[in-house]
């Protein structure tokens, strides 16, 4: 079937993973944590927030790119989208760190990396839990 658009449905009865839940969970933890931190140290609060967003935004971009196609007929499109998503994730992460460290003053570097690593850990844990839940159910 030359010229047919890639299958954008659920494909072979396999539902798309609810990856948006990981992003929402990260934001649900990051925002209150930054608000609590702001009571003690505003610089640390927005530094942690910036680091967290540097992790969240690129991962959300990757997830959107990687999971926008599905089905056996879309295998090549899925592979291309995953590659493009990974490249975009890397570039967004590099750009995020560059923008934050070049423009935000004052900044607590350790807090930026702490926020980034905390959100990265949540993303990895959330992905693992999501995979476990889908394989069990």
TORTOR-461455 format. One record per residue (C-alpha): x, y, z; residue in three letters. Coordinates in steps of 0.001 Angstrom, whole numbers, plus 524288, in hexadecimal, padded with zeros to 5 digits. Layout:
<recs>
XYZALA
...
</recs>
This chain:
<recs>
800008000080000UNK
808FE80A837FB35UNK
805A2818407FF35UNK
7FD568141D80ABDUNK
7FF6981C4A816FDUNK
805348155F822DBUNK
7FB8380F1482C0BUNK
7F8F6818E9836D0UNK
7EEF5810A983DE4UNK
7F1648077484904UNK
7F6B37FD1683FBFUNK
7F4DE7EE9684258UNK
7ECB77F14584E68UNK
7F84C7F62A8564DUNK
7F4CB802B985D68UNK
7FE8580DC785E1AUNK
804D580EDD86B78UNK
7FFA681A14873D5UNK
80D008208F87419UNK
8070F82DD7876BAUNK
804AB8291E884A2UNK
8134B8292E8873FUNK
8146A8376B88315UNK
808A683B2488B47UNK
80E2D833E589716UNK
81B3783AD389577UNK
8147D8481189516UNK
80BD68445A8A09AUNK
81812841D58A89AUNK
820CA84CAD8A343UNK
8177E858248A52AUNK
8142D855A98B390UNK
8226A852718B685UNK
8269285F808B0C6UNK
81BFA866998B867UNK
820B98606C8C512UNK
82ED6863908C1A2UNK
82B09871B08BEC4UNK
8279F8737E8CD14UNK
835C18709D8D0A4UNK
83D98875258C4CBUNK
837E987B3E8B87EUNK
84447879358B07DUNK
8445986AAB8B392UNK
835D0869E38B098UNK
8369086F668A2DEUNK
843708687C8A055UNK
83D5285B4D8A3B0UNK
8319285F0089B64UNK
83A278627D88FD3UNK
841B5855C289109UNK
8352184E108920CUNK
82FA78546C885E7UNK
83C4F8519687EA0UNK
8395A8433188113UNK
82A928438287F23UNK
8293384B378727AUNK
832CB8433686A3EUNK
82D428366586F5FUNK
81F7383AC486C00UNK
8244C83E5B85E5BUNK
82A89830F785CB5UNK
81E4782A0186176UNK
815AF831B085823UNK
81E8882EA084CAFUNK
820C98205384FFAUNK
8129B81CBE85279UNK
80B71824908482FUNK
80B1D818F383EBBUNK
8073780AF784161UNK
804647FE5783A6BUNK
80C8E7F4D4832AAUNK
80B517FCA482619UNK
8111B8087D82CCDUNK
81D83801A18318FUNK
82675809C48290FUNK
81F948166C82CEDUNK
820978127C83B45UNK
82F348101F839FFUNK
8314181D478333CUNK
828CD8246183D2CUNK
8300F81E0884889UNK
83D218221A842D6UNK
8384D82FF68405FUNK
8328B8304F84E0BUNK
83F5A82C078542EUNK
847278361C84C85UNK
83D3B8408E85028UNK
83DB583C6685E69UNK
84C8183DA785EA4UNK
84C5284AF5857EFUNK
841868501B860BAUNK
848FF84B9186CCBUNK
855A2852068685FUNK
84E6285E73864ADUNK
8471E85E5E871ACUNK
8539F85DC287995UNK
85A12867FC870E5UNK
84EBA8718787219UNK
84D5486FB9880C5UNK
85BC387141883D6UNK
85D7E87C9487A42UNK
8519D8849B87E0AUNK
84CDA8819788BD2UNK
853988898B8965DUNK
85587886868A15CUNK
8557F877D789F6CUNK
858A186C5B8A839UNK
85F62862B489F36UNK
85E2A8575A8A8A4UNK
84F85859DF8A9B1UNK
84DFE859DE89AD5UNK
8548584C9889A07UNK
84CF1847A88A5DEUNK
8400784B5389F6AUNK
84460845328929BUNK
848BC8387E898F6UNK
83C8B8379D8A17CUNK
8339C838E4895AAUNK
83C0282F5F88E00UNK
83ACF8258589923UNK
82C068278989949UNK
82B7B8258C88A9BUNK
8332B818DE88B61UNK
82B28813EC896EFUNK
81E68817FF89084UNK
821FB8112C883D6UNK
82596804D688B27UNK
818CD804FA892DAUNK
8110B8078F88669UNK
817867FC1887F79UNK
8151F7F34E88B3EUNK
806E77F76788BD5UNK
804CA7F4F987D50UNK
80B517E7A787D75UNK
8033A7E3888894CUNK
7F6677E881883E5UNK
</recs>
